[in-house]
Amino acid sequence: MARFRALQRSCVFRANCVLSGPNLLERPPSLSYNRNVKAISAEVPSATSSAYRAILLAGSVSGVLDITAAFVTAGMRGIRPTRVLQYIASGVLGPDAFNGGFPVASLGMGLHFLIAFGASAAYYAASRKLGFLTGQAIAWGLPYGIAVYLFMNLVVLPLSAVSKPRYTVASVVTGLFIHMLCIGLPISMSIRWVSK
């Protein structure tokens, strides 16, 4: 009870309180206690729904752009989209993924978007503590794409069942470029847009 009174005195309750004496707290007659509690509790779902919207938008946009870029670059080398998705699924299933058909490709697509939503959630969480991530979304989105590329290639892939990728200068430059423009930038811009 003492804690509740301390909150009231400091007006953290956002009840439009007015201190009218050294230790007295008065509420304007137009505001009832229930209305104040509802106003406070309404802020929590709003913030939660904003987080979900930001992560959903950022993950969807970056996921679509990244998988499109993967299909295009693989297609230029004669590799079909199904094979790209099987490669993603092989992170969980190992080499047997390449013997699977549509269900394995669907798993690969699901895993791809799971990673995109995870990267979006990480950026969103960091942006709540570091406001400059949304204030300067372009400046920080591009290096975030590089960070995602490095995390995927230095941490996730070595821990997965994927066969060791062959790195060339061209593949690294292409990968960095795609991660900057198709992952980092869309995530930062989407989160900035929802956060306004």
Secondary structure, DSSP 8 states (H G I E B T S, - for coil): -HHHHHHHHTTTT-S--EE-SSS-EE--TT--HHHHHHHHHHHHHHHHHHHHHHHHHHHHHHHHHHHHHHHHHHHTTT--HHHHHHHHHHHHHGGGGGG--HHHHHHHHHHHHHHHHHHHHHHHHHHHH-THHHHTHHHHHHHHHHHHHHHIIIIIHHHSS-------HHHHHHHHHHIIIIIIHHHHHHHHHHH-
